[in-house]
């Protein structure tokens, strides 16, 4: 189980606060009869875009962490492959010495 970082802990209350604030603003705009319907639609559209951006930021942060873990695994695999290669080269050198005798 991976631990949540500071960004993810901060993103949840900010996202929830943003969602409730946007809903509150839409309800206020709905109660006001002076605002035209296209402005209400624009408000809802902008609110949805902001929520989409917050979700995308969260997904990108998660992908970044997963890619970091994969990169660390690849680094360890490359180190192991280098060690194996050096061992094989040493064995080939020893075999050549034996065949020369």
C-alpha positions in Angstrom: 0.0 0.0 0.0 1.5 3.3 -1.0 1.4 6.4 1.2 -0.4 9.5 0.1 1.8 12.5 -0.3 1.1 16.1 0.8 -0.2 17.1 -2.7 -2.9 14.4 -2.7 -3.9 15.2 0.9 -4.3 18.8 -0.1 -6.1 18.1 -3.3 -9.0 16.3 -1.7 -10.3 19.2 0.5 -9.5 21.7 -2.2 -11.4 19.7 -4.8 -14.4 19.2 -2.5 -14.4 22.8 -1.5 -14.3 23.8 -5.2 -17.1 21.5 -6.0 -19.3 22.9 -3.2 -18.4 26.5 -3.9 -19.2 26.0 -7.6 -22.5 24.4 -6.8 -23.3 27.2 -4.3 -22.5 29.9 -7.0 -24.7 28.1 -9.5 -27.6 28.0 -7.1 -27.1 31.7 -6.4 -27.1 32.4 -10.1 -30.3 30.3 -10.5 -32.1 32.3 -7.8 -31.3 35.6 -9.4 -33.7 36.4 -12.2 -31.6 39.2 -13.5 -28.9 36.9 -15.0 -29.6 35.6 -18.5 -29.8 31.9 -19.1 -26.6 31.9 -21.2 -24.6 33.3 -18.3 -25.9 30.5 -16.1 -24.9 28.0 -18.8 -21.4 29.6 -18.9 -21.1 29.4 -15.2 -21.9 25.7 -15.2 -19.5 25.1 -18.1 -16.6 27.0 -16.3 -17.4 25.1 -13.1 -17.2 21.8 -14.9 -13.9 22.8 -16.6 -12.4 23.6 -13.2 -13.5 20.3 -11.8 -12.0 18.5 -14.9 -8.7 20.3 -14.4 -8.5 19.3 -10.7 -9.2 15.7 -11.7 -6.6 15.8 -14.4 -4.0 17.2 -12.0 -4.7 14.4 -9.6 -4.3 11.8 -12.3 -1.1 13.3 -13.6 0.4 13.4 -10.0 -0.5 9.7 -9.6 1.1 8.8 -13.0 4.2 10.7 -12.1 4.6 8.7 -8.9 4.0 5.4 -10.7 6.5 6.4 -13.4 9.1 7.2 -10.7 8.6 3.7 -9.2 9.0 2.1 -12.6 12.1 4.2 -13.3 13.7 3.0 -10.0 12.9 -0.6 -10.9 14.5 -0.1 -14.3 17.6 1.4 -12.7 18.1 -1.7 -10.5 17.5 -4.0 -13.4 20.1 -2.2 -15.5 22.6 -2.5 -12.6 22.0 -6.2 -12.3 22.4 -6.6 -16.1 25.7 -4.7 -15.9 26.9 -7.0 -13.1 26.0 -10.1 -15.2 27.7 -8.7 -18.2 30.9 -8.0 -16.2 30.8 -11.6 -14.8 30.4 -13.0 -18.3 33.3 -10.9 -19.6 35.5 -12.2 -16.8 34.5 -15.7 -17.6 35.3 -15.2 -21.3 38.7 -13.8 -20.4 39.4 -16.8 -18.1 38.4 -19.2 -20.9 40.7 -17.5 -23.4 43.6 -17.7 -21.0 42.9 -21.4 -20.5 42.7 -22.1 -24.3 46.0 -20.2 -24.9 47.8 -22.6 -22.6 
